[in-house]
Amino acid sequence: MDVTESIRYIGTDDKTIDLFESQYVVPKGISYNSYLIIDDKTAVMDTVDLRCTDEWLNNLKDKLNGREVDYLVVSHVEPDHSGSILRLIQLYPNITLVGNQKTFGMLKQFFKVDLENCTLEVKEGDTLSLGSHTLKFYMAPMVHWPEVMVTYEQAEKVLFSADGFGKFGALSEEDDDWACEARRYYFNIVGKYGAPVQGLLKKLSGLDFKYICPLHGPVLKDNLSYYINLYDTWSSYKPETKGVFIAYASIHGNTAKAAEKFAELLRANGEEKVVVTDLARADIAEAVEDAFRYDRMALAAASYDAGVFPCMQEFLNHLQAKAYQKRKVALIENGSWAPTAAKAMRGMLEAMKEMEIIEPVVTIKSSLDDNSGKQLEELAKSVIK
């Protein structure tokens, strides 16, 4: 689990949590990562959530082997990373907290702590020598909080990336597909802040690093360009995969049948990747992930209360909040007497950046018939074209 001989992993797994940030389903738990650098001086890189403090402190004491903690680098003040700071200060009263101006102002909002004479405020490009290891600090505001900073250890070429390059899932759980849960994590937690992520990637582009140590998920050390290129794609709002994501909101099943029929038409016309999701039953975070992943999307929804069925409205609200943009979208509406779903969906999509509605918009009256079936066929050809 250790990064190198002198950079030790002291984080914890949390497999009892049901909802991360009280909203994201984490069936395989989450890791709270923390690291210890052992040199002439010792430095702890972030703490862990209060839920795991005792286990984390045991890990820390074991790796310290009787030594004191000289520095705590606070990359991010969110409670899943700062939750154990008070306990650490109580155990090591001579510790120095390293952070930026925003770090310490925000810490006081979370904790009643006297920071007088125990802080080292750093700015962009400042360094801190631990002996043979030197830490260099880079500010990363709004990736995804305003106080975030990342740290580059120059001797062993290690990037401590805060929440960047993180993922859902405990480290003790087997997971061969890093991108799946990293993508869901990125778009739902960091996704709105693509421009700041792009800025940080450019800032770090000249650095040579062998390891990326995030605050959630595994330490990355092989084929780092793969992870960096994915982050570049995600943060620039470019599609990652050529394909069509179909999200439907159906009341009695007729809109669902139309969505499945549309998927069949797309596949029959040569579309290789088609993903269909029932918004009434799906994890909304996974639906958001898929919307960002694919280059085209089709929305099929029932009309409801002179608008659109609520789970579709909720989904579009999530997309707008996460800055969904630069996509082509097909619309399929259903309404027994006064269809309104397409108008409602179009209005929400047009509030997003660089969106294109693929024509024709298909209107179903209660259930598919010959006329609406022909419209679906025409729409499928337009989506592929």
KOLDRENPA-699458 format. One record per residue (C-alpha): x, y, z; residue in three letters. Coordinates in steps of 0.25 Angstrom, whole numbers, plus 5000, padded with zeros to 4 digits. Layout:
N
XYZAla
...
! end
This chain:
385
500050005000Met
501250105002Asp
501550194991Val
503050184993Thr
503950145004Glu
503850285010Ser
502450325006Ile
501550235013Arg
500050215011Tyr
499250235024Ile
497850245019Gly
496550165022Thr
495450095015Asp
493950135019Asp
493050015015Lys
491950045024Thr
491550185018Ile
490350175009Asp
490250305002Leu
491550395000Phe
491250535002Glu
489850495006Ser
489450474991Gln
490450374983Tyr
490150224985Val
491550154988Val
491250004988Pro
492749984989Lys
492950084999Gly
494050194999Ile
495450215003Ser
495950335010Tyr
497450355006Asn
498550405015Ser
500050395013Tyr
501250415022Leu
502550465017Ile
503750425026Ile
505050505025Asp
505750595035Asp
504450655037Lys
503150575036Thr
501950625028Ala
500450575028Val
499750595015Met
498350615019Asp
497450545030Thr
496250465028Val
494750465031Asp
494350465046Leu
493650335043Arg
495050265042Cys
495950355052Thr
496350245061Asp
496750145050Glu
497550255043Trp
498250295056Leu
498650155058Asn
499250145044Asn
499950285046Leu
500550235059Lys
501050105053Asp
501750175042Lys
502350285051Leu
503050175059Asn
503050275071Gly
503350405064Arg
502650535065Glu
501850595053Val
502450725049Asp
501550775038Tyr
500150745033Leu
499850795019Val
498350825017Val
498050815003Ser
496550825004His
495650865016Val
494450775013Glu
494050695025Pro
494450565019Asp
495850605019His
495950705030Ser
495050625040Gly
496250575048Ser
497050705049Ile
496650735064Leu
497050595069Arg
498350615062Leu
498650745068Ile
498350695082Gln
499250575080Leu
500350655074Tyr
500250805080Pro
501550845073Asn
501050815059Ile
501050925048Thr
499850935039Leu
500250965025Val
499151025016Gly
498751155008Asn
498051275013Gln
496651215009Lys
497051085016Thr
497151145030Phe
495951235029Gly
495051125025Met
495651035036Leu
495151125046Lys
493751115040Gln
493750965043Phe
494550955056Phe
494751035068Lys
496251035068Val
497351125072Asp
498251145060Leu
499151245066Glu
500651215064Asn
500351075058Cys
500151105043Thr
501051125031Leu
500351205020Glu
500851165006Val
500551234993Lys
500651184978Glu
502051124976Gly
502551124990Asp
503351014995Thr
503550945008Leu
504850855011Ser
504650735019Leu
506150695017Gly
506350615004Ser
504850635000His
504350764996Thr
502950804995Leu
502450904984Lys
501050964985Phe
500150994974Tyr
498751064976Met
497550994970Ala
496351084974Pro
495051024970Met
495550884968Val
494550874974His
494550964986Trp
495251104986Pro
496351064996Glu
496850944989Val
498350934986Met
499150814981Val
500650784985Thr
501750734977Tyr
502850654984Glu
504150684975Gln
505050574980Ala
504250454977Glu
503350524967Lys
501950504974Val
500750584971Leu
499750594983Phe
498550634975Ser
497450664985Ala
496150614980Asp
496650614966Gly
496750474960Phe
495950424971Gly
494850314970Lys
493750244978Phe
494050104984Gly
494850054996Ala
496350014992Leu
496049874998Ser
495049844987Glu
495449784974Glu
495249884962Asp
495849864949Asp
495149984942Asp
495750104949Trp
495050194939Ala
493550154942Cys
493550204956Glu
494550314954Ala
493650364943Arg
492350364952Arg
493250434963Tyr
493750544954Tyr
492450584947Phe
491650584959Asn
492650654969Ile
493650724960Val
492950734947Gly
492350874948Lys
493750934949Tyr
494350884936Gly
495051024934Ala
495851014947Pro
496250874944Val
496750914931Gln
497551024937Gly
498150934947Leu
498550824936Leu
499250934928Lys
499950984941Lys
500450844944Leu
500750804929Ser
502250834931Gly
502450744943Leu
503050604942Asp
502250514952Phe
502350364954Lys
501150354964Tyr
499850424966Ile
499350414980Cys
497850454981Pro
496950474993Leu
496050364989His
496350234981Gly
497650164977Pro
499050224975Val
499250244960Leu
500650204956Lys
500550134942Asp
500250194929Asn
499950334935Leu
499650394922Ser
498350304921Tyr
497750374934Tyr
498250514930Ile
497650504916Asn
496350454922Leu
496350574931Tyr
496650664919Asp
495450614912Thr
494550614923Trp
494850754928Ser
494750814913Ser
493350754912Tyr
493750674900Lys
493050534898Pro
493850414902Glu
493150314894Thr
492450314881Lys
491050264884Gly
489550294888Val
489050304902Phe
487550284903Ile
486950334916Ala
485450314917Tyr
484350354927Ala
483150274926Ser
481850264934Ile
481050144929His
482150074920Gly
481750134907Asn
482950234906Thr
483850124911Ala
483450034899Lys
483650154890Ala
485050174896Ala
485450024894Glu
484850034880Lys
485750154877Phe
486950074882Ala
486649954873Glu
486550054861Leu
487850114864Leu
488549984865Arg
487849934853Ala
488450054845Asn
489850024850Gly
490050104863Glu
490950014871Glu
490850074885Lys
489450104890Val
489150114905Val
487750114910Val
487350164924Thr
486050174932Asp
486150304940Leu
485050264949Ala
485950154954Arg
487350184951Ala
488450244960Asp
488350384955Ile
489850404957Ala
490050294947Glu
489150354937Ala
489850484938Val
491150404936Glu
490650344923Asp
490050474918Ala
491450534918Phe
492150414913Arg
491450394900Tyr
491450494888Asp
489950484886Arg
488750474895Met
487250444893Ala
486150484903Leu
484850414903Ala
483850464913Ala
482350464917Ala
481650604918Ser
481250634932Tyr
480450744939Asp
480650834926Ala
482150804927Gly
483050684927Val
483050554936Phe
483750594949Pro
484950494948Cys
485350554934Met
485250694940Gln
486150654952Glu
487150594942Phe
487250714933Leu
487350804946Asn
488550714950His
489150734936Leu
488950884936Gln
489650894950Ala
490850814945Lys
491050904933Ala
490550794922Tyr
490950854909Gln
491450834894Lys
490450714891Arg
489350674881Lys
488050634887Val
486850564881Ala
485450584887Leu
484350484888Ile
483050534895Glu
481750454899Asn
480450524903Gly
479050474902Ser
478350604899Trp
479350724900Ala
480750684899Pro
481650774906Thr
482950694910Ala
483750734897Ala
483550884900Lys
483950864914Ala
485150784911Met
485550874899Arg
485450994909Gly
486350934919Met
487350894908Leu
487451024902Glu
487851084915Ala
489151004914Met
490351044905Lys
490550994891Glu
489350904890Met
488750854877Glu
487350784876Ile
487350674866Ile
486050684857Glu
485050634856Pro
484450644870Val
483550514871Val
482150524877Thr
481450404882Ile
479950404886Lys
479850304897Ser
480550194890Ser
481350174877Leu
480550164864Asp
480950154850Asp
481150304849Asn
481950324861Ser
482750194858Gly
483150264844Lys
483550384852Gln
484450294861Leu
485050234848Glu
485350374842Glu
485950424856Leu
486850294857Ala
487450334843Lys
487650474847Ser
488350434860Val
489250344852Ile
489550444841Lys
! end
